[in-house]
Amino acid sequence: MDFLPDLTRTVLTRSPRPFLFLRGGERRLAYEDEENLGLYVHIPFCRKICAFCPYCKTLYQREEAEAYVRDLLREIELTASGKPKKRATSLYFGGGSPALLAERVGEIVGKLREHFEITGGIGIELHPDDVKEETLRLLKDAGVTRLSIGVQSFGKKFQRILGRPPFDPRAMKKALDAVKFETVSMDFIFALPGQTAHDLLRDVRIAEWVGANHVALYPLIDFSFTGNGIPAMPNGRKRRLLRETAARLASRGFRRTTIWTFAKGDAAYSSMTRESFLGFGVSAVSLLRKSFRINTFSLAAYRERIKRGALPTALTLRFTERQRMVYWLFWTAYGMEVREKDFERFFGVPLRKAYGKELLFAKAMGYVTEKDGVWRMTDRGAFAYHLYEKHYTYAYIDKMWNLLRREAYPEKIVL
């Protein structure tokens, strides 16, 4: 099935032309005309490197982290200085463990507010060790409204499999009771060896007790460079596990908000479903109407480029219109639905005119339903998305991240 991403790209773009990423890009990011612009900041520092995590990260050292913040503030200036203040729908801090720099988050938010009007929530990822009252107060004072805590599992058996030390959920609850946020999301990894729906539901029950109103169940994906050695769960068993867990979550009042997330009430946390966004920091991505850019993964190269007053873009993809449509559909579908009016607003072309046959095929297969111009993904469609995302990850993301881990500024990559 390794051919699946290439076949899908060829069919949906109506061309055998691959995604071609070339070194660097323009000296400026032209985002002024973008609508629904999100912001993302990457903080790569961790106390310990987890084998299962594929993201750009490095061990925390205070002096290096302080220097990184200075470079980050400079990158924001290089990107936005001299441009009119722009509306941004959201801001997310990812990593790494961004809360290690909780004392500096307010400064970073302040710098962004000089250039962007942030109208939506501000979210940040936390390691369980960072869920302490003092840290939470610093984050709330900085304007953070949404937390995403990388629990992965409350079960000691699965913590051992993942190489994570145990932690005390009672201490987490005490801190979260003392400092309130509109969304408290907790991440869990599913499809671990021996894992059952009962295990996952136990995790969710503890999460609710601790204070979560939003949970994310992410499948374990073994990137080639992580080397975690955890055996993969067969697809049939994985599908039954996810379906049974989703049904039990629904019975507890959770609604499915994206492929992997479930929420109570108005709780929301997702940094992925954005039409366009600007990324700051090592490995951060900027998605604009006509281009996709990714920053260097190298801290030293990032620092050197910022020192010279240049943007740290490693690779840039110039979209064809059809390529941009595919990217828009892929990540919009992550939110479980695609609205015809949104597609036509963005591209100036009716969705059914662009992809009518594909939509009818997906409907016939039971992957989607349609009502009043809204195409809603079914549970069957959601699992098909998961399977496709796994192939997409291995064929595209794994290949790109592997290269960027080795070379600060590659010549090109063809995907």
N, C-alpha and C positions, 0 to 999 in steps of 0.2 A: 504493500500500500504506500510505499515511499513516493510513488508517482502521483499520489492524489493531490497534493498542493499545486504541483505544476499543471496537472490536468485542469483543476478548478480555475487556476489563474488564466490559463489559455482560453477556456470556455467563457469565463465572465468578462475578460478584457477583450475578447474577440481577436486575440492576437497571440502569437507565440513569443512575443517580446518579453524578456524577463524583467525583474526589478533590478535596475542597475544603480548601485550606490557608488559614487565617486568621491575622492578625497576632498575634504573641506567644503567650502561654500562661499557665498558672498560675505563681505565684511559686516553686513547688517542683516537683521531679521525684519522683513517687511510684514508686520502683523497688524498694521493700523486698520485694515479693512476687514479683518476677521470678525465674525460674529460668534457669540457663545464661547469666548476664549477662556480656557482654564489655565491655571499656573501650577507648576510642579517644582519642588526643590528636593534634590537628592543629597542626603547626608550619609556617607559610606561607612561610618565608624561603628564598630561592634566591640563588646568586651571579649567575645569569643566567636570564632568562625564556625558556623553550623554547616555540616557537610551537605545537608539537603537543600540549602539555600543557594540559588543560582545568581543572585543579584551582585552588583558591583559593591565590594565591601573590603574593609581593611581593619586591622586591630586598632583600637582607640589609643591614642597618645595625645595628651592634653595640648602640648605645644603644636603638634601637627594639626590638630583639630582647630585651634585658635587661628592658625595661619590660613586654614581652609575657609573659615568664615570670612576672613578679610578678602580672600580671592572671590568668594561667592558674592559678596556685596559689590565688588568691582565688576563682576560679570553682569549683574543686574544693571549697573550704570552703563556699561558698554552696550547692552541690548536696548535699553529704554531711554537713555538720556537724549534730550532734544526733541522727543516725540510728545504729542499731546497725551494727556492722561487717558488711559484706556480702561473700559469696563471689563472686569474679569469675574466670571461666574463662580469661581472656586479657587481654593489654594490647598495643595496637599504636600506634606512633607513625608518622604519615604526614605528607605535605606536598605541595609544598615539599621542602626538604632538611633533615630534622630533625637530622641529625648535625652541622650547623653549630652546634648548641647542645649538643654532646656533653658539655661541662663542666657543664651544668645538668640533664641527663637524670636523673642519680642523685637530684637534689633533687626533681624532679617525681615520679619513681617512689616516693620516700620519702613524699611527701605523699599519694599515692594509697594507699600501704600503711597509712597511718594509719586509713583508712576502708574499705579493701577487702582481703580475703585473696585474693591473686592466686595461683591454684592451677596455672595453665597457663604457657605460655611468654610471654616478652616479646619482641616483634618491633619492628624499626625499619627505615625506608627510608633508603637511602644513595645519594648520587650517586657515580659512580666516583671522583671527586676526593677523596671522604671516606674511601676505603678505604686508610687509613694505620695503621701499627701503633699510634701514640700514640692516635689516635681510637678504634680498636677496643678498646684496653685500657680507656679511659674508659667505653665502652659496656658492656663485659663486667663491669667493677667496679660498674656501675649496676644489673646484674641482667639485661641483655639476653641472650637465648639464641638469637634468630633474626634473620638479616639478610635484607633484600630490596634488592638492588643494581640500580638502574635503568640497566642497560647499554644497552639498546635495540638495539645492534648493535656487533659488533667490526669489521665491515667498513667501510673508509673511504668507500666509495661511498655506503653507506646512512647513515653518520654525516653526510656532506655533505647528503644529502636532508633529514635531520632537523635540520640546523643545529647538530649537536653536534661539539665539537672532539675530535680523536683523543686516546686515552689509552693508557698502557702496561700491557697485561695482566700483564706480568712483575712490575711493582711491586705490582699487586693480589695476585698469587699470593704474593709474599714476605710481605706483611702478613697475609694469611689463613693462611699456614703458621705464622706466629708467634703468632697469637691465634685459638684454635679456638672455633667455635660449633656448636650441635647442628644448625642448619639454615642453609645459605647458599643463598639463592634469587637467581636473576638474571632480570630482566625483559627480554624482547625484543619488539619490534614486528614483526608480520608483515603481509603484504599491501602491502608497499611496491613502488613501480614497479620492474619487472624482477627482483623477488626470486624465488628458486627454493627448493625443498626442500633442495638442496645448500647454498645460502647459510645457511639456518636451521640445518642440521645442523652446518655449520662453526662457527657461533656456539655451539652447544651443546657441541661438542667442546672448544672453547677454554674455555668456562665450566667444564666438568668438570676440565680441566687446572688452571685457576686455583683451583678448590676448591669449586665448586657441587655440591650434591646435590639441587637442586630448580630447575626452570626454569618460567617463565611466558611464554606466547606470547600477547600481547594484540593484537587487530586494531587497525589504525589507524582511528580514528573522527574524522571532521572536524566538530567542533562549529562552530556558526555564528559563534561569537565568537573562535575561535582564528586563523582566517585563515591556515592553514599552506600552502594552495595545492598540496598534494600530491594528484595524481589518484588516484581510488579504483580498486581492482582489481575487475574483474567478479566477480560471485558464483560463477559456475561455476569460474573459475580459482582463486578463493580457497578453494573447497571442496576442490579437488584438491590444492592446496598444503598445506592443513591435514591432510588425510587421509594424504598421503604422508609428511609430517613426523612425524605421530603414529605411523605404522607404523615408521618408522626409529628413533624414540625407544624404542618397545617393544622393538625388536631390540637396543638398547643397555642394556636393563634398567630403563627408566623405566616406571612405571605412571601412568596418568592419574588424578589425584586430584580435579580439578574441570574445568569446561569449558575453562579455559585453562592449567591447571598440570599438571606432570609431575614425579614424584619418584622418588628411589632410596631404598630402605630405609624408615625411619620418618620421613624428612624431611617437614616440613609447614610451609606458610606460606599463610594466607588470613585476611584480616580481614573477609570478607564473609558467610560462612556462620554467622551467629549468630542465635539466636531473638530475642535482645534485647541491646541494648548502650547504654552511655552515651557520649556524645561531648563532648569539651572542646576549646575553642579556636574561632577563627573558622571558619565554614562546617561545623563538626562536626555530625553528626547523632546524635540519640538515638532509638532504636527501642524502644518499650515495648509491652506487651500491647495497650493501648488507644489509643496515640498514636504519631505520628511527628513529630519536631521537628527543625528545622534552625536553627543559629545564624546570626547576621548574617555577611555576607562582608566587612563594613567594619571595618578595624582601629580606626579612630577611634571608630566607633559601639560596637564591642565594649568598648573601653577606657572610654568614657563610662558605659555600662550597668554594668560591673563596679564602677566608682568609686562609683556610686549604691547598690551592694549588691543589684543586680537581675540575674537571669539574662539572657543575651544572645540569647534565643530570638527569631528573626525570624518564622518561620511554624510553625504547628502543624496537623496533620491529625488529626482524631478518627475513628478507624476504625469502620466498621460491622463486624459479625462476619465477613461475607463478604469485605469489603475486606481485613481482616487475614488471612483464609485465603489470598487471592490473593497477598498480599505474602509470607507464609510459604512458600507453594509456589514462588514465583518464585526466591527466594534460596536455599531449601533445594535446589532442583533444580540450582543452580549447582554443588553438590557431587556431581553425577552420579547421585544416588539420593534417593528419598523413602521413608521407612519408615512404614508404616501405624501402628505403635505410637506413634511420635513425634507424628504428627498428632493421634491420639486423645488422647494425654496432654495436649497443648497446648490443644486445643479441646473435648475431651469429646464428640466426634462421630466415628464411624468414617469414615475417608477414603473408602471405597467408597460410603457413604451420601451423602456430600457431593458427590463427583465421580466416581461410578462410570461414567457414560456417557463422560465426557471421557477417563478412563483407558483404557477399552476402545477408544475412537477412536485414542488415541495408540499403543496396542499394535498395532492393525490397520494403522496407517501405518508401523510399524516404528521408531517413535521410542523406545519403551521395551520392556523385558522385565519379567516379574514372577516372583518366586520367594519363597515363605514370607513374603509380606507386604512384600517389598522391591521397589520399582519402580526399575529401573536403566536409565539413559539409554544408548541405543546411540550409535555415532558419527554415524549419520544424525540422531538426535534432538539430539545436541550441536550439529550445524551448524544445525539448525532453531532451536535456542535462540539461537545466535549471530545469525541473521537477525532473530529477534524482538527480541533485545536492542538491535540497531541501530535498529529502528523505535521501540522504547521510549525509547531515549536521545534521539532527535530529537524525539519527541512530548512527552516528559515532562521528562527531566533537562535537556536543552538549554534548554527554555523556562523552567524554574525557575531554573537557574543564570544565565541571561541577565538575568532580572529582578533577582535578588539581587546581581548585579554592578553594577546601576544604582541600586538602592534598598536602603538599609540595613534598613529595616523596612517592606516593602510592606503594603498594606491586605489583599490576598488574592491567591490565584492558583487558578484552576480548571483541573484536568487530567483 
